[in-house]
Amino acid sequence: MDISTICVHGCDKRYDSTGAVAVPIYASATFAHPGVGRSTGFDYSRSLNPTREHLERTIAALEGGTQAIAFSSGMAAVSAFMELFAPGDHIVAPDDLYGGTYRLFAQISQKNGVNFSHANTLDGIEKSIRPNTKAVFIETPTNPMMQVIDIAAAARIAHDRGLLLIVDNTFLTPYFQRPITFGADIVLHSGTKYLGGHNDTLAGMLVTSDSGLYERLSFIAKTTGACLSPFDSFLIVRGIKTLAVRMDRMQESAIAIARWLTAQTAIDKVHYIGLPEHSGYEISRRQASGFGGMISFSLKNSETAVKTLERVKIIKYAESLGGTESLITYPMLQTHADMPEEERNARGINAGLLRLSVGLESVDDLIADLEQAMQ
Ligand SMILES: *Cc1c(COP(=O)(O)O)cnc(C)c1O
């Protein structure tokens, strides 16, 4: 079955006999038992809820995994998988990382005794592995510098040494990229972004095809309790129905905007993985069926960057990405504010860098908005 059909119909399981085409919102915290020692399959919504289960089965099918768990945010999903590790463990993660994940690793996991090495390249990842390393965590493309990592090669490096490979697939979504098919053990999503797709709901997901790992993760999820509510599960299911058309349209607009930006004299560099001159273009073509809707670009003059943020009208100056409304962010002051300045500068996250999430508005209106704002 094609992925766009799975997006629309979701998982096959039906929970009632009314013929409801949309999944019902089971707003129940608890479920009555038909008798002692008998169960409907549901007991308490922190462990399992039908609306959330529908979403979990749908995202598992989309990612080519067997099981998934939905959390109240992407960061709740990150904190859940971090419970797989113990003090003394070590994890290799990229240099360029979503700011919230970086903050959790640096300010919470480290305090709990888990240490990190940062490496961007496959060679760097391999060299950072120590006897106590337990996992390789990657984000591809990375946020905000849009660097691409070869997932299959990262999986080989991790699996040769018995390590887990965890991949944040928020930017491309399973519509364009399915890391489990390249060997990832766990796929992470901020469902707040493209999966929900409307800038209105926070959600997170973990997907796996390893049932032992699923058992451990679902024990952590039900024990720590950051589960997604039935109503929010419904909203993410509803968002996923249009994932395919949204991703296609956003990508089409992103290519046009990236080309337009490249031709502007105020621009220093455009980071869009769909431009043939991007360093990750060839790998992207191999491991993804599309390039997505995220563009980072640096302006030669940082004052122009600030002016652009203040003057955009249709595009909103706001955190987040992947929704119907185009959003522009200032990574230095927003998502990456918690990263030490030297580290930020070394990664190119400087005062001239902006990140654009291309939404569903007319591409001509978006270009006109950028043009007037950048003048
Ligand atoms: C937003 C984001 C997260 C965190 O997700 P929340 O839903 O905001 O908690 C993690 N990874 C990436 C790549 C993100 O963009």
The ligand as an SDF file (V2000), in Angstrom:
LIG
                    3D

 15 15  0  0  0  0  0  0  0  0999 V2000
   10.6570   20.4770   17.8910 C   0  0  0  0  0  0  0  0  0  0  0  0
   11.6680   19.4190   17.7900 C   0  0  0  0  0  0  0  0  0  0  0  0
   11.8890   18.5220   18.8470 C   0  0  0  0  0  0  0  0  0  0  0  0
   11.1450   18.6500   20.1770 C   0  0  0  0  0  0  0  0  0  0  0  0
    9.7700   18.4490   20.0360 O   0  0  0  0  0  0  0  0  0  0  0  0
    8.6300   19.2110   20.9070 P   0  0  0  0  0  0  0  0  0  0  0  0
    7.3810   18.6450   20.3430 O   0  0  0  0  0  0  0  0  0  0  0  0
    8.8020   20.6820   20.6720 O   0  0  0  0  0  0  0  0  0  0  0  0
    8.8600   18.8460   22.3300 O   0  0  0  0  0  0  0  0  0  0  0  0
   12.8280   17.5210   18.6700 C   0  0  0  0  0  0  0  0  0  0  0  0
   13.5290   17.4010   17.5050 N   0  0  0  0  0  0  0  0  0  0  0  0
   13.3470   18.2620   16.4760 C   0  0  0  0  0  0  0  0  0  0  0  0
   14.1410   18.0770   15.2350 C   0  0  0  0  0  0  0  0  0  0  0  0
   12.4160   19.2860   16.5730 C   0  0  0  0  0  0  0  0  0  0  0  0
   12.2570   20.1270   15.5610 O   0  0  0  0  0  0  0  0  0  0  0  0
  1  2  1  0
  2  3  1  0
  2 14  2  0
  3  4  1  0
  3 10  2  0
  4  5  1  0
  5  6  1  0
  6  7  2  0
  6  8  1  0
  6  9  1  0
 10 11  1  0
 11 12  2  0
 12 13  1  0
 12 14  1  0
 14 15  1  0
M  END
$$$$
